[in-house]
Amino acid sequence: MIKFNLRSLGIVAAKGEEELVSRVLDTPISEAEFTFLSDHARHIGAGETYKDVMRTFPTAEGTPAGFRRDLEMLPDGLVQVELVRDIAYDKNGMRRPTNVMFSADSANPYEVAPISPFLANLTCNPGIVYDLFINNPKANVGGKFKDRDEVMAEIGRVLGPGCDISVEFNNPFESDFNVLLEEAEKFREMFSKYRVVIKVPHTGAVTPENVEQLLSGDKTLDKAFRDVGTEDALRGHILALKLQQLGFRINFTLMFEPYQAQFALQARPYFINSFIRHRLVQTSGIKGFLDAFYATDDTTHLEKLRELFLKNDYYAPSQANTDLLVVKKYGEDIVRYRHFEDEEGQDGLDGFRHNLRVLRNCNMPDTKLIICSMEGEYNYPDIDKVLTEPEFENMNDKIVITAEPNYIARFTSTNQVTTYQRRFMNAAKGMK
């Protein structure tokens, strides 16, 4: 098999662009492209985005990670090489090792550093930034980092150009859009337009008028999550769309039920999300109380189910005395919708499967699905297994798996790694 690249054409660089062109002469081309370009190409040049990328990341060797190389045939025989932001690509226009990509849920530069060469994205929210790092003396050693800007600037330095950085507003309920835009633009300046992704959350029944209820007293909302007005329910969608129209890539987050996906995509996000952890844990709890009631007819189990619904915001405080038969039916409806008693959802991944199918049929080829909020021994292995199923094999390039770095790292090992290392190290020292 004969391999061809731009160098094979033997044509000269456009005047003044020799250094940039020299970086991309190893770009592969097909035999058909070689034949066509041999007949029509007279010069190779660098596109305007390519030039801007190299100004933005001047220390990169070759071309930086996070960009693919596209060719465009222009008049007068000029073949122009352009760089297009695409986190599926490593440096020098090479594809990443797998179609599936990995992300980290962290704002801790110390734990991000060792995993950084393997990441295509980093995602954080105020809880990750403040609770897990800045205000955590075990993580923020010596209190070195004082505010979010300091932390995120260091994160950007550690990660380099190939990794997107998804950062969330401190207060998505801010009523002045210009304030939010200023915050977004600050991060675009910090990370560059090529790396920044703005996280916009679904807002649901929480509004600028009632959000203070989550910050005081018993920190519960006085109305049910379904009790929403149209404008309030779509606050996140409207914000996401407005920012997208201003050129920002959007990570539309807080997606817990698969029915959220289709309408979320109307806001044209770059990322949508499937939250995994609470779905499996909560559905298991619901099913457990129902099974206990079926076995005993003891309504105490339905009372405990009602408590679960109150604790986890399925019910508002005003629903604390909901009839137990209504509670029972609600629980049964949830278990049925989540396919918890069949293969589609026994692993808690019915929403993930659903969202992949939705994404397959959307008209935004660059939009990807982040699988997030994992825990326990089986979430990641089950996801890994789903991605080998025939139905989803061709969707792997739409997937970004994100978790705390240590959660991902634990799945690099097995018990037999220890067993074999014992044998190898003893053998190397001449011992049995």
N, C-alpha and C positions, 0 to 999 in steps of 0.2 A: 504493500500500500504506500503510495507516494503522498507525503504531507506537504501542504502549501501554507505559506504565510505572506504577509505584506512584503517582506524582504524578497520573497521569490520573484516579485514583479520586476525588481531591478530599476525602479523609477525614482526620480529625485524628489526631495522634499520641497514644498513651497518655500519661496524665499523668506528668510527670517524665522522659519518654523522648524529648522533642522533639528534643534535639540529636542523639542517636543515629539517630533516624528520619530526620532531615534528610539524613544521609549516604547513605541507601539509597533515596531516592525515585526515583532514576534507574534502579532495577532493572527490566529489561524484563519484561513479562508478555504472554501471548498474548491474542488477541481473546476467546477462550473464557474465559480466566481473568478478563479485565476484566469480562465480562458476569456471571460468577458472583459475583465479589467486589463488584461494584456492587450486587448484590441482597442480599448477606449480610454484608459487612464494615462495621464501624462505627468501628474504630480500628486503627492500625498500631502495633505494639510491637516491642521488641528482645528477643531470646531471651537466656537466661543465658550461653550460650557466646559470643554476640556481645558481651555486656557484658564478659566475662572477656578476650576477645581485645583489646578496646580498652583495658582496664586493662594488659594485657601489653605492648601496642605503642601507647603513648599519643601518640606523635608522628605516627602515620599520618594522612594526609589521606584523607577518604572512608573506605573500608575497605582494610586492608592486602592486599598481594599474598599469594598462597598460600591464599586462602580463596574458596569459592564461597558464594553467597547462596541459601539455601533458604527457602521460605515454608511456614508451617503455619497452617491455619485452626483456631482454638481456639473454645471456647464464648463466648457473649456478643458475637459479632461481632468478635473480636480476630484480626487477621492478624499473626502473629509472624514476624519476620525473624531467621533464624539464620545464623551463619557456620559452615561446615564445612571442616575442613582439606583442601585439594585443591591440589597444586602445579601442576595444569593451568591454574590461574587466576592472572591478573595482578591488579594493584590494581583496586579498585572493581568486583570481580566480573566482570571481562572475561576471556574466554579468552585464553590465550597465543597467539601468532601461528600456531603449528603444533601439531598433535597430538603430534608427536615433541618430546621435551624434552631438554635438555642438562644435563650435570653436569661437574664438574671433579674430577680426581684430583690433589689438591694440599693441602698445609698451609702454603703460602707466601703470606702475605697480600699481598705485593707483586705476585705474578703473578695472584692471584685478583682483585684490585681491578679491572683493566680489563675482565675478562670477567663480573664479578658481575651486571650488569644483565640478562644473558642466561641465567642459570643457574636451574634448578629444584632442584638438589641439589648438594651437595659431598660427596665421599667420601674418606676417608683411613684409613690403617692405620699401625701403628708404623713400618714402613719409610719411608713417606712423611713422617711427622712427624719422625722422628729422623735417618734417613740423608740424606734429600733436603732437609731444612730445618734443624732445630736444630743438627745437627753438621756442617753444610755451610757453611763461612765465606763462600763466594761467594753463597749464598742468604740466610743469616741475617746480614745486613750489620752489622758491628760487634758481633756476638754479642748483639744487642738482646733477643732472646727466649731465656729461660733454660730453660723447661720447657714441657710439653705444655699445661698449663692456660693459660699466657700466650698461647701460639700460638692455641689454639682460641677463647679469648675474643675475640681480635682478628679471627679469621676470622668469628665470629658478628657482630661489629660491622660488618665490611665487607659481608657478604652481605645483611643485613636480613631482614625477616620472611617474605618469599616463598620462601625457599630452605631446603629440608631440609638437615640436616647429619648425615651418617652417620659416626659415630666408633666405632673398634674398641677392645676391651679390650687393655690392655698384655699381660695374661697370661690367655688364655681357659682355661688348664689349672689355674687356681686352684681348689683343692678346696672352699674355703669359699664357698658361694653368696652369703652375706651380704656378703663382701668385693666380689664382682662387682656385687651389687645396689647397694652404696654408690657404686661407681664410676659405674654407670649413672645413679643418682639425682643425682650431682654434675653430670653433663652435662645432665640434664633441668633442673636448677636454672639452669645456665649459659645454655642455649639456649631454654628453655621447653618445655613438653610438646608444643607445636605444631610445633616445628622438629626436635627431637632424634630421631634414628634410631640404634639401637644395632646395630653390625655384629657378627655372631656367625659365626665361621668353621666350616666342616666340619673335623673333627679327624682322621678316618680312623684310621690305625694309630698316630698319635702320642697318647700318654697322659701323665697327670701323672707316671707312673713312668719313662717313657723319654724325655721331652722334653729332658732334659739332654744326651742324646746329640747333639742338634742344635746344642748350644752349646759342645762341646769336642771335642778330638781331630780326626778328619777330618770331623766334623759330619754323619755319615751315620747313618741309623737301621738297627738290626741286623735288622729284619724287613721283609718286603715289604708294600707298601701294602694288599694283600688280606688280610694275616694279622691279622685284627681280631676281637676279641670283640664281642658285640652291644652291651653297655653302653658300651664305649669308642668304638665306631663311631658311636653315637648321642649322644655327649656334647654335640656342638654342637646337635643337634636338641632335646635335652631342655632345654638352657640357653635356646635360642631360644623354645621354647614356654612355659617358666616366666616369662620376661620379658614375653612377649606377654600372658600371662594377668594380669600386673601392670600392664598398660596401656601398655607400650612398643611402639613400632613397630620391626620388626626388619628389618635388611638381612642376609639369610643369604648368606654369601659363600664364596669358594673353590669355585665350581662349574665344573668343567672338562669333564666329560662329561655329555651330555644325560640319561643315565640317572639322574643325581642329582636331577633336577627333581621328579619325581612325589612322591618321599618327602620331599624338602625342603619341599614345600608343606603337608605334614601338620603342620608346626610353625607354620603360619599366618603366614608372613612378609609384610611390606609390600613388600620387594624380594627377587627372586632375581636371579642373575647368570649371564651367559655370558662366560667368559674366552676371548678370541679369539687373542691374540698367540702363545702357545706352541703352541697346537693346530696352526696353519698351519705354523709353522717346524719343529716336531718331526715332523709327518707328512711334510713334504717331505723331511726328512732320512732318515726310515725308508724312504720310497719310493725315494729315490736309492740307498741301499745295496742294496735288493732288486733294483732294475733293473740295477745294476752286476754283481751276482751272476748274474742271469739271462743277461746278455750274455757273461760270461766263465767262469762256473763256478768262479771264484776265491773260496775260502772266506774270504780276508782281508776281503772286504766284509761277510761275516756276523760276523766277529770285531769289526769296527768298529761294526756294528749292535748287537752285545751291549754294547760299550762305551757306546754312546749310551743303551741301556736302563739301564745302571748309573749313568751320570752324571746321568740325569734321574729317578731313583727309580722307574722301572718295575720294576727288579730290586733286591733287597737285596744287600749284599756277599756273603752266603752263596751267591748264585746266579751268582757270577763265572765259574764253569766250566760253565754251562748248555750242554747239547748244541746244536750249531749248527743242526741241523734243527729243534729246538724253538724256537730263536731266530727262525729263518726263518718258521715257522708263526705265531708270535706277531706278528711284523711284518706278515705278510699279513692276519691277523685285524684288526689295528688299521686298516690301510689300507682294508679292506673295510667295517668298521663306520663309519668316518668318511666314507665315500662319496667318497674322494679321487679316484676315477677317473670320477666322473660329475658332472652339474651340481649335484647336491645339496650336494657338499662340495669341489669343486675350488678354491673360494675360501676354504676353511677355515671356512665359516659353517654347516655342517650342524647343529652343536649349537645355534646361534642359531635356525635354522629350526625345529628340533625343539622347543625350549623355547617358542617362540611358539605352536606347536600345543598343547602341554601347557597353557599359560596360557589359551588360548582355551576350554579345556574345564574349567577349575577353577571352583570356586564362591566365589571371593573377588574380587569386581569391582574392588577398589581395589589389588590386588597388581600390581606392575609389574616389568618385566624390565630390568635394567641391562646394557648391552653394554659391556664394559670390557676393559682391557689390550690396546690396539691399538698397532700400529707399522707403519712402512713406507708405501709409496706407495698401496697398494690397499685396506687394511683398511676405512678410512672410506668411500671411494667405493663399494666393494662392498656395504657395509651400506646406504648411501644408496640403492643400486639395488634391493636386496632389498625395501626398504620401499615401493617403487613397484610391486612385483609384485602382480597381482590377488589372489593368495591371502592376502597380508598387509596389504593396504591398510586393512582395517578393524581392524587391530591396532596402528596407529601410536600410538594414545593409551595403549598399554601400554608404550611404549619410552622409556627414558632412556639417552642415549648419553653415556658418560663417558670422558675421556682427560685427559692433561696439557694445560693451557690452550694451550701452544704447539703441540701436535699438532693440536688443533681449529683454531687460528688459521691454520695453514698452508693449510687448505683453503678459506680465503676468497679465495685468489688463484690466478691462472693466468699463463702467460707473456704472454698478450695484454693483461693489465692493464698490464704494463710497456710493451708496444708502443703501446697507445692513449694512455697517460699521456705518453709521449714526444711523440706527435703533438699532444695537447691543450696541453701546457705550452709547446711551441715556437710553436703557433698563437697562444696568448695573449700571447706576447712579440713577435709579428710576425715570427717566424723560420720557416724551412722545415725 
